[in-house]
């Protein structure tokens, strides 16, 4: 919890009245939304980096295939959300290359491993496929990590909690100080 400290200076009463007016009229909501958005943006960046590190996917692939987006706080909702839609990230993103036995990919914590009997098709965007029967067709596209599934894992929650607990109280204090021109800190 943050303590509110009031400084008395030369024109103290007028400044206190101004600070109370600012904080009383949606000022608290404004400070809270600003602090949530600032801290939420930091969380968004770190969560994205952590998912990329954990899955071994490039950060740009998370934006492209994971459809990660942020919903920022405003005066009415006062919540910051990180949302994701999308399917798994194609295996071609994970430094895939064709071998005689299948396709070698560098994904997850296992590092580089072989997907046996898989093959890459340049005319289909360089994606990795495997046959679902003994016939030539049908084939199925192989994908790696699913960003919506990664978002609900424990390491993402731990990263979220770590950053929010460290950053949010000081940011709220900063925003109140800015709104009240330094009178309340």
N, C-alpha and C positions, 0 to 999 in steps of 0.2 A: 504494500500500500504506500502511496506517495503522500507525504506531509505537505500541507500548504503553509508557506511562510509569508507573512505580510511585512513589507518594509515601510517604515514611516520616515518620510523625508519632508523637505520644506513645504511643498504644497500637497501634503499627504492626504488630507481629507478629500480633496477634489479627485485625486488620482485613484483613491480607494473607491469612490463613488463610480468613477468611469470603469474600473475593473469589474465591479459588481454588476454594472449595467451590461458590460460585454459578456460576462459569464452567465448572467441570468437569462439573456435573450438568445437562446440557441447557441451560445458560445461554447457550452460544454459539449454539445453534440458536434459542433464544428471541430473542436479540438480532438474529440474522440475519433471522428471520421478521418481526419488528417493523419492522426497517429496510427490508426488501423491500416490505412492505405500505405503509409510509408513503411511500416513494419511488414505488412503483407507483401509488398513488392520485394523486400529482402528475403522473405520466406519463399516466395515464388521462385526467385533466382536460385536459392540454395537447394530447394527441393528438385528443381530441374537438373541442376548439376549432380545431385546425389543419385537420382534415377539414372542419369546418363552414366555415371561411374559404376553403378551396380549392374546395369544391363550391358555395359560396354557399347552402347549406342551413341553416336554423335549427338550433341545437343540439338543441332538443327533438325535431325531426324525426329526428335521428340515434338518439335513444333510442326513438322510436316505431316507425320503420321499419327501422332498422339493427340492432335488437336487440343493441346493444353491452352486454356485461357483463364483469365482472372476476371472475377466480378468484384469490382471495388465497392467499398463502403460508401454510403451517403448518409444524410441526416436522418432518413427514415429507417433504413435497414440496419445500419450500424454493424454490418458483418462483411467480412472479406472471404471470398470463396475462390478456390482453385478447382476448376472443372476440367474434365477430360472426356472426350468421346473418341471413338475410333477403334480400329481393330489392331491386331498385332503389327509390329514393325516388320516389313519384309526382310528376309535373311540377307538379301543383296547388300543391305546397309552395313552389315557386320563383317566387312572385309572378306567377302566370300570369293572363292575361286574354285574352278572345276579341277578335279583330279580323276584318275582312272576309277577309283573306288566310289566316288560320289562328290560331294561339295564340302570343302573345308570352310568353317566359319569361326569367327572370334567373337563369342557372345557369353554373357553371364559370367559368373565367377569361375567357371570351368576353364576359361581361356579358349584356346583354339581346339576345336574338335571336328570330327568328320561326321557328316550326315550321309550314311551309306545309301547308295542307289538313287541319290538325288542328282539333278542335273540343272544346268543354267541354260536359259533360252534368251539369246541376245535380241531376237525379234519381238520378244514379249517384255521388253524393258530390262533385260538382264536379271530377271527374277529367278528364284530357285524353286524348282518343282519336283514332284515325284509322281509316279504312276499309281493310280488307285486300283488297277487291275493288270492282268497280263497283256492286255491289248494296248495298242499305241495310245489311244485316248480312252477314258478321260485322264487328265492330269490335275493335280491340286497344287496351288501355290503354298509354299511354306513360309510361315511367319515366326518371328521371335517374340519378344516381350510385348505384352499388352499394357499400355500406359495406364488405363483405368484400373487394372488389377494391381499394378505397381504402386499406385497412389494410396491404396488402403493397407499397404504393408507396414510393419512395425518400424522399420528404419526411417520411413517418411514421417511418421508420427513423432518419432524421437527428435528428428531434425526440426520439425515444426515447433514442438514444445521448447526445445533448447533456444531457438531464436526468439520466440515470442516472450519467454520468461526473461531473457536478457535485455531485449530491446524495447518492448512496449511501455513499461513504466517510465523509463527515462524519456521516451518520445512523447508521452502524454504530458509529462511535466514541461518539456520543451514547448509544445504547442500552446499550453496554457500561458506560459511565460511570454510567448510571441503575441498571443491575442490580447494580453493585458499590458503590453508594452513594458514588461519586466517588473511590474508591481507585485504580482503573485508569482512565487517560484516554488 
